[in-house]
Amino acid sequence: MQYLKQVGGLTVIPKPSKRNSIPEDFGIEPEYEGIPYDLVIDGSIMEDNLKRIGKDYNWLKKEVSKFGISPEQALIVTFDGKEQIFCQKKGKAEK
């Protein structure tokens, strides 16, 4: 597949060595990663999403405590299809 970019009246075709690679270029089929779920947004617990993944607040509290905070102190907590958790603590805005 060729990528073309129109710039005014000029068509630019990147050199093959300069175009972005994708897994297909290497014969790799990426593993399905599933749907990530937001479990906490700005300290608010997303109860419906916890239920969708079959978890409860006690489980969330235990998992988030591994990051040294409570769920209410988190800016965001997500749970992906590989059952990995991403957690970011709320921070104070710099002035």
N, C-alpha and C positions, 0 to 999 in steps of 0.2 A: 504494500500500500504506500503510495507517495503522499507526502504532505505538501500542500501548496498554500502559500500565503499571498494574498493579493495586497499589494502596497501601491496605491495609486494606480498607475498603468503598468506596474512592474510585477511579474510573477517570480517568486523566489522558491527554489527547490533546494532544500538542504542536502549537503553531501551525505551519502550513506554513512560515512564514519562519524558524522556530527548529529545524526538524529537520535532521539531517545530510544533506548532499548526497552522491550517488554518481555515478559516471561516466555511468550510464544516464540520469540527469536531464538531462544535456547532450548526449545522443545520441552519446556517446563509447564506443567499444569498446576497452578497454585491450588492449594487446599481451600475448600470453602470455609470462610471465617465466621459465618453466622451473622446474626443481627446483634449489634451492641445495644445494651439497654442502659439508660440513665437511671441510676438508683438514688442519687442525691444531686440536687441542683441548688446551689447557694444555700445550703443548710436545710433545705426542704426534702423530706423523704418522699420518694415516688412509690407509694404503697402498691399501686396497680402493677408497676413493673416488677416489684419484689414478688408479687403473687404470680406473675407470668413466668418467672424463672423458678418458682417453687421454693422461695426463700422467705424468711421473716426478718423482723427488726433485730432480733437477738443475733441471728447469723450476720447481718450487716454490721452491727456494732462490733462483733468479734473480728470480722475481716478488716474493718476500717481501723480498729485499734492497733493493728500491725503497722500502721503508718504513724502511730503516735497521736492520733486525734479521735474525736467522736464523730459520728455522722453529721451532727449539727454544726461542726466546725469545718466541714468540707465545702469547698466551692463546687466540686463535681466529683462524683463517683460513678464509674461505668463498669459494666460487666459484659464481656464479649462472648462469642460463640465457643471460644476455647477455654472458657471459665477463668479468664484472667481479669484481674481488677486493676483499674487505673483510678488513682485518688489524688486530688490536689487540694491542699489546704487553702482556706480563705486567707487572703493577704490584705494588708492595709494599703490603700492607695498612697502612692508617693506624691508629695506636693512640690 
